[in-house]
Amino acid sequence: MSINIPTARKANIDVQYGQLQPVLDWCERNCEAEYRYIDIDYHRNTSRWEFLFESEKDYVAFLMWKK
């Protein structure tokens, strides 16, 4: 099944160089539905990533975790 990007819940986060894997690991362990991520802005030591969630439950859990 593919995520419906126009209706997906979106969260943008800044991730320091080399620190994306813990975020992906959290998503793998905790998300029940489809999710995707896209690198939307890159700087020398930080990238801005857009995470797209099919499930509102996963989206809210992600926001609370990243708070």
Residue pairs with C-beta under 8 A, 6 or more apart in sequence:
1 34
2 34
3 34
3 35
3 36
3 52
3 53
3 54
4 54
5 36
5 52
8 36
8 52
8 53
8 54
9 52
9 53
9 55
9 56
9 59
10 50
10 51
10 52
10 53
11 50
11 51
11 53
11 59
11 62
11 63
11 66
12 40
12 48
12 49
12 50
12 51
13 23
13 48
13 49
13 51
13 66
14 46
14 47
14 48
14 49
15 23
15 46
15 47
15 48
15 49
16 45
16 46
17 44
17 45
17 46
17 47
20 47
20 49
23 49
24 37
26 62
26 65
27 35
27 37
27 51
27 58
27 62
30 58
30 61
30 62
30 65
31 53
31 55
31 58
31 61
31 62
32 55
32 57
32 58
33 53
33 54
33 55
33 57
33 58
34 53
34 54
34 55
35 51
35 52
35 53
35 54
35 58
36 51
36 52
37 49
37 50
37 51
37 52
38 49
38 50
38 52
39 47
39 48
39 49
40 48
40 49
40 50
41 47
41 48
42 48
51 62
53 59
53 62
